[in-house]
Amino acid sequence: MFTDCPTMSPEIITLEIDAEDGILALLATSAYRSFVSSDWTYEQILSHIAAETAARNILAWECGDGGNVYRLEVVYGTSEVQGHRTISGTILPSSGQLHLCSYTALTMAAQFEDEVLPAKDEEHLVINVEAVPTRVRLIQLYDPASDLRAFIGPHFRIELAPGEAEGWLGVAWETVSTSASTTAERPRSGLGGLLSRLWRR
């Protein structure tokens, strides 16, 4: 919702998500094209997310700490709150809903054409908004290099308001594709995805 909250709505939604791979996304689920390939690569996933970001269907980001259970607060309105880092972009929730989504769910849907988003265990991570272009300001409230176990409070703050913003291209703060370390590679499709799919069912 955006009604009566032009600058700072008192309403705050609190969400919690288990993201073992350390990548999260805000998804316009009804418009996002999820399938990529039954044998996708990480590079294909990045290119796909970049294209869907340009289409205003997704805003994804890397948390920077390798994965955890994250707490997020969602606010209808804008503020001057600062954190470790911030980024802004535009999403178009044509159905009037956005969903918080994990990398695991994104890649399962990227591998299997009949895998729907949101995933069953993430259906409750819904944010109701007006079906208009929406400016999203994401604030990471902690330093990902610090001890996350010692951090109290929400890890991320998402501020939503009608309008547009530029600067969000693909997976924000993504580091693996530019890393020289071969051990830092994200999971790829194949047997791992199939076993995960069987286990979930």
C-alpha positions in Angstrom: 0.0 0.0 0.0 1.0 3.6 -0.6 -2.1 5.5 0.5 -1.4 8.1 3.2 2.3 7.3 3.5 4.1 9.8 1.3 7.2 10.2 3.4 7.2 7.8 6.4 4.5 5.3 7.1 4.4 4.0 10.7 3.5 0.6 9.3 6.5 -1.7 9.2 6.4 -5.3 7.9 9.0 -7.7 9.3 10.1 -10.6 7.3 12.6 -13.4 7.9 14.2 -15.6 5.2 16.7 -18.5 5.2 19.1 -17.8 2.4 22.0 -20.2 2.6 23.6 -18.8 -0.6 23.6 -15.2 0.5 21.5 -13.8 -2.4 18.0 -12.3 -2.0 15.6 -10.8 -4.4 12.4 -8.8 -4.4 10.2 -10.2 -7.1 7.2 -9.0 -9.1 6.1 -12.7 -9.2 3.3 -12.4 -11.8 5.6 -10.9 -14.4 9.0 -12.5 -13.7 10.1 -15.1 -16.3 11.7 -17.7 -14.1 12.9 -20.5 -16.4 16.4 -20.3 -17.9 17.7 -23.8 -18.8 17.7 -27.3 -17.4 21.5 -27.1 -17.3 22.0 -23.4 -16.5 25.3 -21.8 -15.5 25.9 -19.1 -13.0 26.7 -16.7 -15.8 23.4 -17.4 -17.4 21.6 -16.8 -14.1 23.3 -13.4 -13.8 22.4 -12.5 -17.4 18.8 -13.5 -16.9 18.5 -11.5 -13.7 20.0 -8.5 -15.4 17.4 -8.7 -18.2 14.6 -9.1 -15.8 15.9 -6.2 -13.7 15.8 -4.0 -16.9 12.2 -5.2 -17.4 11.4 -4.1 -13.8 10.4 -7.6 -12.7 13.1 -8.3 -10.1 15.7 -6.5 -7.8 18.3 -8.9 -6.5 21.3 -8.4 -4.3 24.2 -10.3 -2.7 24.4 -10.0 1.1 28.2 -10.4 1.2 28.5 -12.8 4.1 28.0 -16.1 2.4 24.5 -16.8 3.6 22.4 -16.8 6.7 18.9 -16.3 8.1 18.1 -12.7 7.4 15.7 -10.3 9.0 14.2 -7.5 6.9 11.9 -4.6 7.7 9.8 -3.2 4.9 8.5 0.4 5.2 6.0 2.2 2.9 7.7 5.5 2.5 11.1 7.1 2.5 13.6 8.2 5.2 17.1 9.4 5.8 18.2 6.1 7.4 21.7 5.1 6.4 23.6 1.8 6.8 26.6 0.0 5.6 25.5 0.5 2.0 22.4 1.4 0.0 21.1 1.0 -3.5 17.9 2.2 -5.3 16.0 0.8 -8.2 12.5 0.4 -9.8 10.1 -2.6 -9.8 6.7 -2.9 -11.4 4.3 -5.0 -9.3 1.6 -5.4 -11.9 -0.4 -7.7 -9.6 -0.2 -5.5 -6.6 2.2 -7.9 -4.8 5.9 -8.3 -4.3 7.6 -11.4 -2.9 10.9 -11.8 -1.1 12.7 -14.7 -2.7 15.9 -16.7 -2.0 18.6 -17.6 -4.6 17.7 -21.3 -4.0 14.1 -20.7 -5.1 15.2 -18.6 -8.1 17.5 -21.3 -9.3 15.0 -24.1 -8.8 12.6 -22.2 -11.0 15.4 -21.5 -13.4 16.0 -25.2 -13.9 12.5 -26.7 -13.9 9.8 -25.2 -16.1 7.0 -26.4 -13.7 8.6 -24.9 -10.6 6.5 -21.9 -9.6 7.4 -18.8 -7.7 7.0 -18.0 -4.9 8.3 -21.3 -3.5 5.9 -23.0 -1.1 8.1 -22.2 1.9 8.3 -18.6 0.8 4.7 -17.9 -0.1 4.2 -15.9 3.2 7.0 -13.5 2.3 4.5 -11.2 0.5 4.3 -7.4 0.4 1.1 -5.8 -0.8 1.6 -2.6 -2.8 -0.1 -0.5 -5.5 0.3 -1.7 -9.1 2.4 1.2 -10.1 6.1 1.7 -10.8 7.7 1.5 -7.4 10.9 3.0 -6.2 12.8 0.6 -3.9 15.5 1.8 -1.6 17.5 -1.0 0.0 19.7 -0.3 3.0 22.1 -3.0 4.3 22.2 -2.2 8.0 25.2 -4.3 9.0 28.7 -4.8 7.8 28.9 -8.3 6.1 32.5 -8.6 7.3 31.5 -8.5 10.9 30.1 -11.2 13.2 26.5 -11.5 12.1 25.7 -13.5 15.2 26.4 -10.4 17.3 24.1 -8.2 15.2 20.8 -7.2 16.8 17.9 -5.9 14.7 17.0 -6.1 11.1 19.7 -6.9 8.6 18.1 -5.0 5.7 15.6 -2.2 5.4 13.4 -1.9 2.3 11.7 1.4 1.6 8.9 1.5 -1.0 7.4 4.5 -2.6 5.7 5.3 -5.9 8.1 6.5 -8.5 11.3 5.4 -10.3 15.0 5.2 -9.6 18.0 4.2 -11.7 21.2 2.5 -10.9 20.2 -1.1 -10.0 21.7 -3.4 -12.7 21.6 -7.2 -12.2 22.6 -8.7 -8.9 23.6 -5.7 -6.7 26.9 -6.0 -4.9 27.6 -9.4 -6.6 31.3 -10.5 -6.2 31.6 -14.1 -7.3 31.7 -13.4 -11.1 34.7 -11.0 -10.5 36.5 -13.2 -7.9 39.7 -15.0 -8.8 38.9 -17.7 -6.3 37.6 -20.9 -7.8 36.1 -22.0 -4.4 33.8 -19.0 -4.3 31.6 -20.2 -7.2 27.8 -20.4 -6.8 26.0 -23.7 -7.0 25.1 -24.8 -10.5 22.2 -26.7 -11.9 22.2 -30.5 -12.3 22.0 -33.3 -9.7 22.1 -30.9 -6.8 19.0 -29.1 -8.0 17.2 -32.4 -8.8 18.0 -33.8 -5.3 16.7 -30.6 -3.7 13.5 -30.8 -5.7 12.9 -34.4 -4.7 13.6 -33.7 -1.0 11.2 -30.8 -1.0 8.4 -33.0 -2.3 
